[in-house]
Amino acid sequence: HNNISSFSGNASKELKEGENLAVCSSGSHASLNNTPTLAFPSISTSDFQFNLEKASDIIVEVVEEYVNKLGSARLVLVDMSHKSKILSLVKTKAAQKNIELNKFFTFVGDITKLYSEGGLRCNVIANAANWRLKPGGGGVNAAIFNAAGPALEVATKEQAQSLHPGKAVVVPLPSTSPLFSREGVTHVIHVLGPNMNQHRPNFLNNDYIKGCQILREAYNSLFEGFASIIR
Ligand code: AR6
């Protein structure tokens, strides 16, 4: 089953026939469709400029800690490109750990189109949010708020007004949202990671002692939030 640690969406030209089937063969379509799955982007490593080596260590470390506590649920790290450095670092590091490949894997695709374009059903997706929990700003935050429509903004406001670095907030997505109807996403979990970009709020000025603590806390909050949904 080594080849299922990574596979690509249909949108990709590099898709090899059968890569997604490898996953389906580990269970029936029906049971896989009901498998609770969290898709998450690499928090803080793009606009927030967090070091990729350090981030990949933390992702693998926290995933290893959680993956067996989540029952049959799956965790999927997503990025847009086959050339994603964070995906390849995490794949390499996860392979050296005791992590079941059908419970944690990487996936190339747009996190807002995982089912419609990639054939991967994820009932929960994580957002690399800003502290105001506002749409726009670029990156995955802009993509998720755009794809979810105004329903997400309203639902988010009902849960929280703002977020501290390291924290996450679970937002149930109204069924009127296209992300719900088209992609089968029932919850969005906003996560605020540590920021190493001097032009953004809560700038940590290269303090990676604090930064690593906050990133660990962010993934812990995210996986706790996911656990609370599927419990
Ligand atoms: N699908 C999957 N992954 C994506 C997508 C997408 N549609 N878009 C980006 N990524 P970033 P941060 C990957 O910058 O560093 C925002 O403006 C991207 O390649 O979205 O935590 C917010 O408002 C990278 O691996 O988040 C905040 O102010 C990962 O998602 C700030 O950026 C995270 O990149 C947060 O910065």
Residues whose N, C-alpha, C, O or C-beta is under 5 A from the ligand:
A	BS01	AR6	P41 S42 I43 S44 T45 S46 D47 F48 Q49 V78 D79 M80 G109 D110 I111 T112 A128 A129 N130 G136 G137 G138 G139 V140 N141 A143 G193
